[in-house]
Amino acid sequence: MHVSSTLRQLWRTARKTPVTVALALISTLMVTLCDIVIPLITATAIDSATAADGGHSAGGVSITTVVVLLVVAALVRYLFQFGRRYTAGRLSNTVQHRLRVEILRSLQRLDGPGQDRLRTGQVVSRSISDLNLTQAMVAMMPLIVGHVLKIVITLGVMLWISPLLTLIAVVLLPLLAWLTMMSRPTLFAATWAAQQAVADLSTHVEETVSGIRVVKAFVQESREVATLRNAARVVYAQMMRAARLTARYRPLVQQIPNISLVLSIGVGGFLVLHGDMSIGVFVATSVYMVSLTAVVSMVAGMLVQLQLGMSSAARVFDLINIQPDTTTPPNPAPIPDGPLGIEVSGVDFTTNDQRVLSQCTMTVSPGETLVIVGPAAAGKTMLVQLLCCFYQPDSGSISLVDAAGRRTDYHSLDLADLRQAVACVFDEPFLYSATIRDNIDMGRGLTDDDIWAAARHAAINRTIADLPDGLDTTVGEGGLTLSGGQRQRIALARALAGNPRILILDDATSAIDASTERTIFRNLTCHFADTTVIAIAHRHSTLDIADRVGLMEDGALTATGDLATMRQNHRFSHLMDLNFPSATPTGDPIPFDDGPTEPGVDKLWPTVATTDARLTMSRTAMRTAAAMAGANP
């Protein structure tokens, strides 16, 4: 991002608090004026003290008045200095807060492709370290404005009282400006690379911590430490590069003003010795030069620091400015009332140059339950992603269908309204490191009765009741303190608590035992009869709830029908390992096989009468046989 666009965007964020900005600028202006006035009053005091009348007055101004003015100026400067620091801190923290909120809002606005391009470590780094550097830069802004204003006013006053010394003061300013401009591109690039390396390091740490069980299971601790060490070395190298460039420019730009200071003091002292300048004017000019030198040095150092802040701000705004591929239309259509179904018509979807869905078509009537099965990489999960509107199809359409058969295309709907009507539960549920109540409620303000009802429907109520704190039990990060089945049931309860009109289950019961799964599906049938259910499944037990079963192959539904009909489909039966009626063989029979029909169980295992004396044995005979076999009964 260009520096000018970064500054414009930063200003648009800052001016959302106009009162704070105005107070910061006013305080800065008043502090600057006090800094300018105090040397003039000091010069008057010196001229008054060295006046021919004994020092009681100078130009009609008494020393008492001068002292009072100095005290008043000092007090005023203190008050506005406090105001400047307070308002600068308030402004910088407000901007930081707004940017942090904008980052989260931007991330939540992203659709599937945008989320796929993100790296967690990069997001964390830009949300913390880059944002902190941006906050520090904003806090410096009122001070930089005050210093620049002070330089301009000081040069104006010096030009009024001594043009010669003013010329000496400004003669090296072009060189200072040139060095500052020369340092900007290299420092900006070096700082950007250093922050990027920190973000890569954060990504590795986040992945290692999240997958710590995998690391330990495969005894890869040493490997991960070595990877971290290499990433840390890159960070160290980039940081040292930035420090080296800073050390090259910063001392030079801070020392150049001292050359002007030495020259002006030497020339001023020469003029005072020859009577061409009063002592008061010389002292005032010297004070201005010392102040000017300090201010210019600080500004030069701040400009170097500003480059660090600008690169961080650019990284922050790069994250904020990411736009999703899918947006809500300007005038969205309302969600139809009553039960809803879904119609998918000729949908194609390609990702990474690989065709995932190809002319996928299906219709699910309102209140119907469709179970979709298919081999791996058939496109089932991507179909779920499209139905939840995380991605958009390359071609074709997806529509909601009401009970009267009226269709409403996804493109015409508000995404928030759509996701309130369509709930999805994934096979790998995500739980916050919060209470079970918070994970089910999700900020919707549900009552305890609503939460317990959803828990009963998801067959998790007894498990929650057995916990010491019940609904107030805190689960670990990602719900790792719970079993996989418990996490899936809590996620299902979260979806059911919103009374969705369409429920999509992406293998959402894969970690749940068959008995509990039957209870859940029985609850869905009884309490959510009008809810349309689309379930991705790999288990036989899930097929029992289906009104229809769909077979998905190579990105399309190749067959649909009730379970009895689908059992006659060879590919479906082979996939689900069902008993498929074998055809009569046409070739030679297998050796020792009389035909396609095996003998029945009654022939293979004939029933033997228990009273047959030939099969009975006395206890003594059993002991004798055991002893001969080497046993010790």
N, C-alpha and C positions, 0 to 999 in steps of 0.2 A: 504494500500500500504506500502511496506517495505521502511525503511529509505534510504537504499542504492539505490533502484530503483528511489526514489523521487529525491535524489541528482543527479543521472545520468541524469534524464530527465530535471532537472533544469539546469544542466551544458550544455546539448544539446541546450537548449533555449538561454542561455547566450552567448555561443560561436558563435551564429549567428551574433554577433557584435564583431568580433575579435579585431578591432582597439581599441574600448572602453575597452575591457577586458585587452588588453596589456598595454594601458596607465594607467589603474587603478593599475595593478600589478607593473609596473615600478615606478609609483609615491609612492606606498606603500613601495617598496624596498628602494627607496632613502630616504624617511622619516625615515625608520628604521635605515639605515646607519648613518644618521645625529644624531639620538638619541644615537647611539653607540659611535660615534666619539667625540661628545661634552664632555662627562665626561673624556675621555682620554686627550683632550686638556686642560680641567680644571685641571686635575692632573698635567700636565706639567707646567701650569701656577703657581700652588701652589708650586711645587718643585723649580721652577725658582725663586719665591719670597722668598723662605726660603733658597736659596743657599748661600754658604759661600762668594761669590764674590759680595754681596750686592743686588742680585736679578736682575742683568742685563741680565743674560743668564743662561740657564740650559741645559747641554748637547748640547751646540752650538746653542740653539734656544732662541732668545731674547723675552722679554715680549711683545714688540710691535708686533712681528710676531704672538705670541700666541693670542693676542687680535684681530688682523686682521683675523686669522683663525676662532676664535669664531664668529666674526661678519659674515664672509662669510658662515660658517656652519648654522648660524641662518637664514640668508636670503635664503639659498638653501632649508632649511627645510620648511620655510614659503611657498616658491613657490610650492614645491612638496606636501605640506600639502593641499594647495588650489587645486592642480591638483587631489589629491586623493579624496577629498570630492566632487569635481565637477564630476569626472568620475564615482565615486560610485553612485552619484545621477542619472547621466545619464544612467548608466547601470541598476540600479534598476527600473527606470521608463520605460526604453525600454523593460525590461523583463516583467514588469507588463502589458504594452501595448500589447506585443505579446501574453501573456497568455490570456488576455481579448479577443483578436481576436480569439484565438484558441478555447476558450470556446464557443463563438457564432458560429464558424464554426462547432464545434462538435455537437452543438444542432441542427443546420440546417441540418446536415448530417444524423440525426437520422430518422428512419422510424416510422411507427405507433406504433409498440410495444415499441420501445425505448421512444417515447414521452409519452406513457401511464404510463411508470414507473417513470417519472419525477414529482417533486413537485415544484411549482413555488417558494415557499419560500426558498427551499433548493438551487435552482439555484441562486436566488437573493443574498442569504447569501454568497455563495461561490464566486460569481462574485464580491462582494464588500468587506465584512469584511475579508474573508479568503484571498482574493487577496491583500488587503492592508497589512495584516500581512506578506504575502510572499514577498511583495515589501520591507518592512522594513528589513526582514531577508537578502535579496539580498544586500541591501545597507550596511549591517554590514559585508558582506563577505570580501571585501578588508581590512577592519579594523581588522577582525579576523585573516586573513592571515598575515597582518603586525605584529600583536601582537605575533602570534606563531613564526614567523621568528625572532622577536625581542628577545623572550625568548631564542631561540636556540643560537643566536649570542651572547647575553649577557652572557649566561652561558659559552660559549666558551672563551670570553674575560676574564671573572672572573676566569676561570680555568687557564688561562695563567698568570694572575697577582697574584692570591691567591687561590691555590687549596683548602686550608682548609676552607675558607669562602664559596667557591663554594659548597663544600660538605654539609655545614650547610644549604645552600640555597635550595638544592635539596632533603634534607632528608625527607621532608614532601610532596613532589610532588606525590609520589605513593598514599598517603592517599587522596590527593585532586582528583586525577584521579579516584580513587575508588568511592568516594562520587558522583562525576559527573556521572559516569556510573550507579550508583544505582538510581539516580534521574531521568534518562532519561525515562524508561518505564512508571513510574507512572505519570510524568508530561505530557508525550505525550498522554496517555489515558485520563487524566483529561482535557487537553486542547481540545482534540477531542470531548469529551462529552459536554463540554461547548459550543463549536462552533455548535454542532448539536442542542443543546437546543435553541441557538440563531436562527438557521435556522427554527426550528419548530415555534418559536414565529413570525418570519417573514412570514411564511406561513399563520398563523392565521390572521395577520394584513392584508395581501394581500387579503385573501378571504373575510374578513369583509368589507374592502374598496370597493372591486369589487361588492359585493352583498349588499351594504348599503341600497338600495331601498327595498330589501327583508327583511332586518333586521328591518327597520322602519315600513314596511307594517304589519309585525307580532308582532310589539312592543317587540322586543327582544334585545333592547339596553343593558339592565341590564345583560342579560345572556351573551352577547358577552363581556362585560366589565369583568364579573366574569371569563370567560374563559381566557381572556387576563391576568388577575391577576394571575391565577393559572400557566399559561405558564411562566409569568415573575418570579414567585417564583421559578420555576424549573431552569430558567436561573440564578437567584441569587444564588441558592444553588450550582449549578455547578461552577459558577465563584468563589464563596467562597471556594469551595473544591480545585480549581486550585490555588487560592491565598494562602491557608493554606499549600499546598505542596510546593509552591514556597518559602514561609516564612520559612519552615522547612529546606530546603537545601541551599538556596541562601546565607543567612548570614554566615552559617558555612563555605562554600567553599570560601567566600570572606575574612574571618578572619584568616584562616589557614596560608596564606602567611605572615601575620603580625608576627606570632610566629617566623618564620625563620628570619625576619628582626631584631627583638629584639635580638635574639641569635647572629646573625652575627655582629651587632653593638657592643654588649658586648665583643665578642671575639676579634674583630678588635681593639677596644679601649685598651684592655689588651695588645695586641701585640705592639701597638704604644707606650704605656707607658714603655714597656721593650725594646724598640729599635729594635724589630724584623720586623717592617713594617714602611715605610715612611708615613708622613702625607698625601702626595699626593696620594699614593696608597690607603690609608685608605679612603680618601674622595671619590676617584673614585669608590672604592668598595661599599662604603655606598650609593653613588648616584645610582650605578647599582642595589643595593639591594632594595632601595626605588622604583626605576623604575620597577624592576622585580616584587616587591610585588604589585604595582599598576596594572601592566599589567596582572599578574596572576589573581588578583581579578576581573579585568574587563573581562578577558576571561572566568572566571568561571561564572560571571553574564551573559555574552553573550551566553554561552552554555545553560543556563537555558532559556534565551529568544529564543535561536535557537530551543529549543524543541517546543515552541509555534508556531514558524514559520514553522517548519517541519510538524507539524500536519495540519496546514492550507494549506501548499503546497501539502500535500498528498490528502486533500479533493479537491483541485483545479484539480490535475491531475487525480483523480478518475472521475471527470466530463469530462475532456478532452479525456480520454482514452475510453469512452463509444463508442462501435462500433455498427453500424446498422446491422440488420439481412439481409437487402437487399443492395447490392452494384452494381455499374456499372461494367459490364464485361470488361476485359482488352481490347478486340477489338470489340466494339459495332457495331452493324449493323446500316446502315443509315435508317432514317425514309422514307418510300416510298413517292414518289411524288403524287400530285393530291389529290382528295377527298379520305377520309379514312373511313372505317367502323370498327366495332369491332366484334370479335367472342369470345364467352365464351363457353368453352367445358368442361363439367363434373367437375366443380369446387366445391371443398369441403373446408370449413373453420370452424375451431373450436377455441373458445376463452373461457378461464376460465372453461374448461371442458364442454362447452355447444356448441352443433352443431348449427352454424348460417346459413351456406349454405350447401346444400346437393345435389350434382350432378346437380348444376345449369348450364344450357345450354341456350345460346341464340345467335342469329346472327343479327347484324344490318348492313344493306348495306350502302355503301357510299352515303351521302346525305339524308338518310332516317331519319324520326323522330319517335322514339319509346317512348311512354308514359307507365311507369310502375306504377301500383297501387297494393295495397296489405294491409292487416291488420297490426296492430302494431306488431313489433318483427318478421316480415316476412323475414327480411334480406336485405331490400332495401338499407339502408344506408351503410351496410357493402359491398354490391355489388359496390356501388359508391366508397368506399374507395379502393377496389381492382382495379377498373377501373382506378383510379388515381394513382395506384401503391404505396399507403401508406402502404399497407399490401401485403403479398404474400399468395396465396392459399396453403392449405395443399396438395392438389392434383388437377389435371386438368390443364388447360392452358387458357391464355388470349392472344389474338393476334390482331394485326392491319391487316385489309384487304383492299387492294387497289382496284381500279376499275376493274382490270383484275382478281380479285379473289386470288391474291397472298397473303400469310399469313406471318407475321413477329411476332414471339413470343416476348412477353414483356421482357423475360429474356435476350434477345439478344440486347436490346436497351439501349442507354444512357438515364438515368433518366431525365436529364435536357432537352434533345431533346424531350423525350416523353411528358413532361409536357408543353413544348411549343406548341405541337400539340394538346394536350388534356387539355382543360380548364374546371374547375369545379367551380360552384357557390353553396354555401351551404345555408341552410335555416336560419342559424344564421351568417350573414356576419360579418367579422372583418374589422374595419376601424382604421387606425392610427390616432393619435391625431395630424393631419397635415391638409393641405389644401385639398380641393376636387380635385384640379389638381394633387397633389402628390398621393392621394389615387387611382386615375384612372391611372396615368402614371406608378407608381411603378418602377421608375428609368429607364424606357425604352427609354427616350428621345423623347417622342411623341410630335408632334406639337399641337398647339391649335386647328387646323382644325381636326386633328385626334381625339383629346379628345372630341370636340363638336360633331363630327360624332358618336362616341361611346355613348355619352350622349343622342343624339337623338334616336339612336337605342334602348336604354334602357328606353326611355320616361322620362328622368330626366332633359332634357335640359331646359324646361321652369322653373322648380323649381330652378335650378342653376341660371338662368338669373334673376330671381326675387330677389335673395339674394343681399345684399348691395355690397359685394365684389366678386360676381360671382364665378369663379373657384378658386379664392384666398381666399375664405371663409374657416376659420379653424373650423373643427368639433371637438367636445369634445373627451375625451378618449373613445375609442371604438365606436365613432360616436353617443354618447348618446344625443347630441344636435339635432339629426335628428330623424324623425319617423322611425318605423320599415320598412315601405315600401320604404322610401327614402334610407335607408341604403342598402336594397336589390337591388334597382335599380342602386346605385353607384357601388356596387359589381358586378352587371351584366355588367355595362359599362366597368369596369376594365377588365373583361374577354373578352368582345367583342372587346376591343381596340387592342387585340393581334391577331385578325382574326383567331380564332382557327378553326382547321379542324374537331374537335370533341368537342361538348359542352355538358357538363353533368350538369343538373339542379336538385339539391337535394331539391325539394320543395322550389325552390328559389323565387317563387312568392306568397308565402303563406300570406304575409302581404300586398299585393298589391290588390287594388280593381279590380273588374272584367273588367271594361272598360279600365283601364290602362293596364291590363294584355293582353287584346285582341290587343291593340296597339303594345305591345312588341312582341307578337307572330306574328303579321302581319309584323312587321319589320324584324323579323328573317326569315320569309318566303320570303320576297322580297329581302333582302340584303345579306342573308347568305344561299342561295339556295343550295350550295354545302356542307354546314356544316352539319355533322351528329349530331343530337340532341337526347340525352337520358334524359328524364325528369321523375323524381319521383314526383307523384302528388297525391293529395287527393281531388281536386276540379273538378267539372264537366267541368268548362270552359277550363281547360287544355287539356281535351280530344279532343277538337275541332281541335287542331293543329296536332294531331297524324296521321301518315300514318298507324301505327299499335299500338295496345294497348296490353300490357302484364299484366297478373295477376300473382302476386308473392305470394306464400303460402308456409310456412314451409321451407324457404330457397331455393326454386326453382321456376322457371317460369312454372306454370301448364297449362297456356293457352295463346295464342297470336292470333291476328287477327285484322281486321279493326273494327271500332267502331260498325258498324251495326252487324257484326258477334258476337262481344263480348257481345252485348246487349242480345243475346239469351242464354248467359251463366248465369245460376241461381246465382252462387256464386259471379260473377262480378256484376250483377245487384243488388243483395242484399247489397254488399259492398258499391257501389256507390249510393244506394238508387234510382235506376232507375225504370221506369214503366216496370215491368216484366210481360209478359202474363201469367195469372193464368190458371192452368189446371182445367178442369171440375171436380167438387167435386164428389166423389164416394159414400159418406155417405148420411145420411139424411140431408135435407136442414135445415138451421137455421130457427127457428120459426119466423113467420111473413115475411119470405123471399120466394118469388115464384120461385126463381131459381138463377142461377149465374149471370144473366144480370140485372143490375139496370135500372130503368126507365130513360129516357133521360131528359135533362135539360128542353126541351120544355114542358114535361109533369109535371115536378116538379114545374116549374115556368112559367105558361102560360102567354102569352102576353095579356095585358088588354088594351082596347082602351082608350085613354086619353080623348075622348069626351063623355065617359059614364057619364050621368048626376047624376047617383047614387053615383059616387065617387067624385063629386065636392061639395065644401062648400064655402059659401060666407064669406067675411071678418068679417061681424058682427057675424055670427055663430061661427067663429073661436074664436073671442074675448069672446063670451059668454061661450064657452066650456072651454077656458083657465081659466076664472074667477072661474068657478065651480070647476076646478081642483086645485085651490089655487094659480095659477100663477098670475103674475102682468104684463101683456103685455103692 
